[in-house]
Amino acid sequence: MLEGKLAGKKVVVLGFGRSGQAATRLLLLAGARVVVSDSRPKEKLPQSLVHNFEEQGVLFDTGAHRPEVFEGTDLVVISPGVPPDAAAPARERNIPVIGELELGYRFLLPGKKILAITGTNGKTTTTAMATDILRLSGKQVFVGGNYGTPLSEFIINGQKADYLVLETSSFQLESIDTFRPQVAVILNITPDHLERYAGFKEYALAKARIYENQTPEDFVILPEELLEILPTPKSKMFFLGKKGTNGAELKGSSFVLHLPSGPEEYSLAGFKLLGEHNRLNFTVAALAARLLGATPQGIKEAIKSFIGFPHRLEFVGTFGGVYFVNDSKATNVDATLKALRGLSAPIILIMGGKHKGSSYRPLMGEIKRKVKLLILMGESRYVMAEDLRECTDMKIVENLEEAVAVAISEATLGDTVLLSPAAASFDQFENYQERGDVFKELVKGYAPQFLGEDNRSQLVTYH
């Protein structure tokens, strides 16, 4: 089935992370001659995989992305984490450059229905929500992309689903060509990854590629204000939070889907996630899934069953009347802003990590209103201190362990200690998951000793 499209062609895979590995497997099945280029030394790559692929004829060119590797190449597949400049010599030679998402899409069987979701914040949770709704509607669903399993793995494993829900990042969307989802979602776009893009507009336009190949038969869901900076879609537009038009409207304890067939209202009674942004994410997920074929009953069941993810406003525990919340996934300013809006004062806020180029001043209003102590850590701490000076009481520390110690020593009955870094984790941690896990270990290790324990099992300061 797969052979023929690329049989005998030389294909260079840039980057040997999860996407690159999946692309390599798919290309081998397609009969291609594969060369893997990775900036890491060969000994730093997964050795068992390298040996397995070498036995199948894959060549490895490591230590740098050398221009010479593109000689005689028919196609380049670039991984999301590889800087686009690494493929510049290929583009100069008019060699097509695509990403793993586009590669997988080209091998999809006809008739598959695709829901693709992007956004600066909330896309993983919304992807999982939409997947649950479709499954509870009786659909066989593959979920993956930027979240979970690469699309190429779905092809390799036999394409055993007719509905695909794909989280797509700006890095992935940079390198599409023909990728066309029947339903596309842009949840939000706020400044992020400015170390990679020339500015916010370039970042936003990368996100907008999610709908560039859609037709009038397709659907796109997005905030209406984004149309001021993004190209006008050819597909049918649905808006977030706007009355009197196609879209989704959150109404406190319920939401309304304004569909071409008429409005549908759903109660949020029994919804387990906290914070208004999570209710909005579910509203969007319901609209997207409904447009793809989900049932009202599937939506109603998912409202009561979806439980969310670790590291996203995750309640850690309450000790001596002090609440602890792990929001390590908040790697940018907008995510931390949403967390603050979802909590009641007084808050002790721990921020800091690897600086990503954005200003932290948009946090000033919420910090002044709700944060009694701001603890800044990591590489970005002095930049944050400069941007947020005079907002509230502030302490600067080296690392997360010191931050937790200060928070515990300063916390009193009714406070919420919130880790919501507004920065990447790579200055001191492997990823945001490790940062969040360390936070939880520190809290559970030290808070009982200094604050005592109580029996409350859920956070009640959310509204």
Backbone hydrogen bonds, N-H to C=O, Kabsch-Sander energy under -0.5 kcal/mol:
donor,donor_aa,acceptor,acceptor_aa,energy
4,G,30,A,-0.8
5,K,2,L,-0.8
6,L,30,A,-0.5
8,G,31,G,-3.0
9,K,6,L,-2.2
11,V,9,K,-0.6
11,V,33,R,-2.8
12,V,75,L,-2.3
13,V,11,V,-0.5
13,V,35,V,-2.9
14,L,12,V,-0.6
14,L,77,V,-2.6
15,G,13,V,-0.8
15,G,37,S,-3.2
21,Q,17,G,-2.6
22,A,18,R,-2.1
23,A,19,S,-2.6
24,T,20,G,-2.2
25,R,21,Q,-2.1
26,L,22,A,-2.3
27,L,23,A,-2.7
28,L,24,T,-2.2
29,L,25,R,-2.0
30,A,26,L,-1.6
31,G,28,L,-1.5
32,A,27,L,-2.5
33,R,9,K,-3.4
34,V,32,A,-0.7
35,V,11,V,-2.4
36,V,59,L,-3.2
37,S,13,V,-3.0
37,S,35,V,-0.5
38,D,61,D,-1.6
44,K,41,P,-1.8
45,L,42,K,-1.5
47,Q,45,L,-0.6
50,V,46,P,-2.4
51,H,47,Q,-2.6
52,N,48,S,-2.1
53,F,49,L,-2.8
54,E,50,V,-2.7
55,E,51,H,-2.0
56,Q,52,N,-0.7
56,Q,53,F,-0.9
57,G,54,E,-1.7
58,V,53,F,-2.3
59,L,34,V,-2.1
61,D,36,V,-3.2
62,T,60,F,-0.5
63,G,38,D,-1.1
63,G,40,R,-1.7
64,A,38,D,-0.7
66,R,64,A,-1.1
69,V,66,R,-1.7
70,F,67,P,-1.7
71,E,68,E,-1.5
73,T,70,F,-2.0
74,D,10,K,-2.7
75,L,10,K,-1.3
76,V,96,P,-2.2
77,V,12,V,-2.9
78,I,76,V,-0.6
78,I,98,I,-2.8
79,S,14,L,-2.2
82,V,79,S,-1.6
86,A,83,P,-2.1
87,A,84,P,-1.8
88,A,85,D,-1.6
90,A,87,A,-0.7
91,R,87,A,-2.1
92,E,88,A,-2.4
93,R,89,P,-0.8
93,R,90,A,-0.6
94,N,91,R,-1.8
95,I,90,A,-2.6
98,I,76,V,-2.8
99,G,175,S,-2.1
100,E,78,I,-0.7
103,L,99,G,-2.2
104,G,100,E,-2.7
105,Y,101,L,-2.2
106,R,102,E,-1.9
107,F,103,L,-0.6
107,F,104,G,-1.3
108,L,105,Y,-1.5
112,K,109,L,-1.0
113,K,162,D,-3.0
114,I,112,K,-0.5
115,L,164,L,-3.0
116,A,114,I,-0.5
116,A,183,V,-2.6
117,I,166,L,-2.7
118,T,185,V,-2.7
120,T,188,N,-1.5
126,T,122,G,-2.5
127,T,123,K,-2.4
128,A,124,T,-2.2
129,M,125,T,-2.4
130,A,126,T,-2.6
131,T,127,T,-2.0
132,D,128,A,-2.3
133,I,129,M,-2.4
134,L,130,A,-2.3
135,R,131,T,-2.5
136,L,132,D,-2.7
137,S,133,I,-0.6
137,S,134,L,-0.6
138,G,135,R,-1.8
139,K,134,L,-2.2
141,V,139,K,-0.7
142,F,163,Y,-2.7
144,G,165,V,-2.0
145,G,149,T,-2.7
146,N,167,E,-3.3
147,Y,144,G,-0.7
148,G,146,N,-0.6
149,T,143,V,-0.7
149,T,147,Y,-0.6
153,E,150,P,-1.1
154,F,150,P,-0.9
154,F,151,L,-0.6
155,I,151,L,-1.4
156,I,152,S,-2.4
157,N,153,E,-2.3
158,G,155,I,-1.5
159,Q,154,F,-2.5
161,A,159,Q,-1.3
162,D,140,Q,-0.9
163,Y,140,Q,-1.6
164,L,113,K,-3.1
165,V,142,F,-2.8
166,L,115,L,-2.9
166,L,164,L,-0.5
167,E,144,G,-2.3
167,E,165,V,-0.5
168,T,117,I,-3.1
173,L,169,S,-2.4
174,E,170,S,-1.6
175,S,172,Q,-1.2
176,I,173,L,-1.3
182,Q,114,I,-1.0
183,V,114,I,-2.1
184,A,219,F,-2.4
185,V,116,A,-2.2
186,I,221,I,-2.8
187,L,118,T,-2.5
187,L,185,V,-0.6
194,L,356,K,-0.7
196,R,193,H,-2.0
197,Y,193,H,-1.6
203,Y,199,G,-1.8
204,A,200,F,-2.9
205,L,201,K,-2.5
206,A,202,E,-1.6
207,K,203,Y,-1.7
208,A,204,A,-2.1
209,R,205,L,-0.6
209,R,206,A,-0.9
210,I,207,K,-1.8
211,Y,208,A,-1.8
212,E,209,R,-0.9
214,Q,211,Y,-1.4
218,D,215,T,-2.3
219,F,182,Q,-2.7
220,V,236,K,-2.6
221,I,184,A,-2.8
222,L,238,F,-2.2
226,L,223,P,-1.7
227,L,224,E,-1.8
228,E,225,E,-1.4
229,I,226,L,-1.7
230,L,226,L,-1.9
236,K,218,D,-2.5
238,F,220,V,-2.5
239,F,246,N,-2.3
240,L,222,L,-0.7
241,G,248,A,-3.4
242,K,248,A,-0.5
245,T,242,K,-0.6
247,G,258,H,-2.0
248,A,239,F,-2.1
249,E,256,V,-2.7
251,K,254,S,-3.1
253,S,251,K,-1.1
255,F,266,Y,-2.2
256,V,249,E,-2.8
257,L,264,E,-3.0
258,H,247,G,-3.0
258,H,256,V,-0.6
259,L,257,L,-1.1
259,L,262,G,-1.1
262,G,259,L,-2.1
264,E,257,L,-1.9
266,Y,255,F,-2.7
268,L,253,S,-3.0
271,F,268,L,-2.2
272,K,306,F,-0.6
278,N,275,G,-0.7
279,R,275,G,-1.3
280,L,276,E,-2.4
281,N,277,H,-2.5
282,F,278,N,-2.1
283,T,279,R,-2.0
284,V,280,L,-2.4
285,A,281,N,-2.6
286,A,282,F,-2.7
287,L,283,T,-2.0
288,A,284,V,-2.8
289,A,285,A,-2.7
290,R,286,A,-2.4
291,L,287,L,-2.3
292,L,288,A,-1.2
293,G,289,A,-0.8
293,G,290,R,-0.8
294,A,289,A,-2.9
299,I,295,T,-1.7
300,K,296,P,-2.2
301,E,297,Q,-2.3
302,A,298,G,-2.0
303,I,299,I,-1.9
304,K,300,K,-0.9
305,S,301,E,-1.3
306,F,302,A,-2.2
312,R,309,F,-0.9
313,L,311,H,-0.5
314,E,326,N,-2.8
316,V,314,E,-0.5
316,V,324,F,-2.7
317,G,324,F,-1.1
319,F,322,V,-2.4
322,V,319,F,-1.5
323,Y,415,D,-2.6
324,F,317,G,-2.2
325,V,417,V,-2.7
326,N,314,E,-3.2
327,D,325,V,-0.7
327,D,419,L,-2.4
329,K,311,H,-2.5
330,A,327,D,-2.1
331,T,329,K,-1.9
336,T,332,N,-1.6
337,L,333,V,-2.4
338,K,334,D,-2.1
339,A,335,A,-1.8
340,L,336,T,-2.4
341,R,337,L,-2.0
342,G,338,K,-1.2
343,L,340,L,-1.1
344,S,461,T,-0.9
347,I,370,K,-2.1
348,I,416,T,-3.0
349,L,347,I,-0.6
349,L,373,L,-2.3
350,I,418,L,-3.1
351,M,349,L,-0.6
351,M,375,I,-2.7
352,G,421,P,-2.0
354,K,424,A,-2.8
355,H,353,G,-0.5
363,L,360,Y,-1.8
364,M,361,R,-2.1
367,I,363,L,-2.4
368,K,364,M,-2.6
369,R,365,G,-1.9
370,K,366,E,-2.3
371,V,367,I,-2.0
372,K,347,I,-2.3
372,K,370,K,-0.6
373,L,347,I,-1.3
374,L,393,D,-2.5
375,I,349,L,-3.2
375,I,373,L,-0.5
376,L,374,L,-0.6
376,L,395,K,-2.8
377,M,351,M,-2.2
378,G,398,E,-1.5
380,S,353,G,-2.1
381,R,378,G,-1.5
384,M,380,S,-2.6
385,A,381,R,-2.3
386,E,382,Y,-1.9
387,D,383,V,-2.2
388,L,384,M,-2.5
389,R,386,E,-0.7
391,C,388,L,-1.7
393,D,372,K,-0.6
395,K,374,L,-2.6
397,V,376,L,-3.2
403,A,399,N,-1.9
404,V,400,L,-2.7
405,A,401,E,-2.0
406,V,402,E,-2.3
407,A,403,A,-2.4
408,I,404,V,-2.6
409,S,405,A,-2.0
410,E,406,V,-1.7
411,A,407,A,-1.4
414,G,321,G,-2.6
415,D,412,T,-2.3
416,T,346,P,-1.7
417,V,323,Y,-3.7
418,L,348,I,-2.8
418,L,416,T,-0.7
419,L,325,V,-2.5
419,L,417,V,-0.5
420,S,350,I,-2.0
420,S,418,L,-0.8
422,A,330,A,-1.9
423,A,330,A,-0.8
424,A,354,K,-1.8
428,Q,425,S,-1.6
429,F,425,S,-2.7
435,R,431,N,-1.8
436,G,432,Y,-2.6
437,D,433,Q,-2.6
438,V,434,E,-2.5
439,F,435,R,-2.1
440,K,436,G,-2.3
441,E,437,D,-2.3
442,L,438,V,-2.6
443,V,439,F,-2.6
444,K,440,K,-2.6
445,G,441,E,-1.7
446,Y,442,L,-2.4
447,A,443,V,-2.2
449,Q,446,Y,-0.5
450,F,446,Y,-1.5
451,L,447,A,-3.0
452,G,447,A,-0.7
452,G,448,P,-0.9
454,D,318,T,-0.9
463,H,342,G,-0.8
